[in-house]
Amino acid sequence: MRARARWVSVAAAASLALTVCAGPALAGQGGRAGDAGDAHRHPRPVNGFSSAGPWNTPLPASVPLAPNSAAIVANIEQDEQDTNGLWGLNTDTYSTPIFYVGRHTPVQNWTYSDCQNLPQLAKVIAPSLKHVPTPKNLIVSQGTDESTTIYQPSTDTYWDFWRAQQDASGHWSACWGGKIKHYSKNPGIFKNPLGATASGLPLGAFTIRISELRRGSIDHAINLVVPRTQASCFSWPANRDDGNTVGSDIPCEGQRLRLNPSFNVSTLYSPAVQTIARAMQKYGLIITDHGGAVVTYAEDPRPYEATHGGVNPYPALMDPDNLFPDGDWAYVLTQIPIDQLEALPFNYGEPTR
């Protein structure tokens, strides 16, 4: 796999920099730094959501597979091949910065920007835009998603926003997003139709943290974005979709996969990728959106850089031996063979009523 890593080109990296994740499916109902002194010991699990939820519950050693698992995985593999044969790690572009803020962080009443010309949804999102703790150093992801994630542990409240923008006067607006009260008891699912992702799944639930890669352990499922998701189909824990492709063997948003437990993770070059692969085996991956390439999200490094001398931690974590030219370390997940993924049954793990 090292040889393949050396072949990743700067041109391919530039091409996949255009990867976009789809905006929230509003009609298809179907980092680390806050204000100074706001440091907070993160609750367990790291993502803060309920330990009994779908993100934080380890998969059993033996789980059933979807009857068409091989066909679903083959379609994901085809998507990878159709986008230069690369599996990207989205960080500062089309991911999210994560902010933990204190009780006394100044609040703002954000504005609904209605970038999709859906004025009828203003009332739906209005409660999520009121009294948002908004740190002075708040930023959004680069790229058209302009996403951001805010935790306030003191009030047990979580927000994420899509197409969030700050105007010249310092006032913030968002085209969509949502708020979750009592997130520590929430399974990691927005109430439909809220939330920045098209599937209603919180960005903070699945985004890989820098701290997790540094310590070598991820204690939750991660996400997968693919170019083709099945139209008019969502699988629990998703509660909506913006699928774009007809076909029963196309994965649905919300569908859970895992990395084959028999795959030898120690054969992977990067220790950070080994950490990610182990999480794929233990907790799995959940398809959260469709986008321009096969990608997984890790937190935007810019808040970390702001408190660590401007140093981006990802190159050293992902490519310690400098095998990848320039910025191509973002494609280290390509070391993980997609044909070793396995699709779990539709609505796997959904609580029975």
Buried (B, 14 or more C-beta within 10 A) or exposed (E): BEEEBEEBBEEBBEBBBEBBBBBBBBEBEEBBBBBEEBEEEBBEBBBBBBBEBBBBBEBEEEBEBBEBBBBBBBBBBBBBEEBBBBBBBBBBBBBBBBBBBBEEBEEBEBBBBBBBEBEEBEEBBEEBBEBBBBBEBBBBBBBBBBBBBBBBBBBBBBBBBBBBBBEEEEEBBBBBBBBBEEBBEBBBBBBBBBBBBBBBBBBBBBBBBBBBBEEEEBBBBBBBBBBBBBBEBBBBBBBBBBBEBEBEBBBBBBBBBBBBBEBEBEEBBBBBBBBBBBBBBBBBBBBBBBBBBBBBBBBBBBBBBBEBEEEBBBBEBBBEEEBBBEBBBBBBBBBBBBEBBBBBBBBBBEEEE
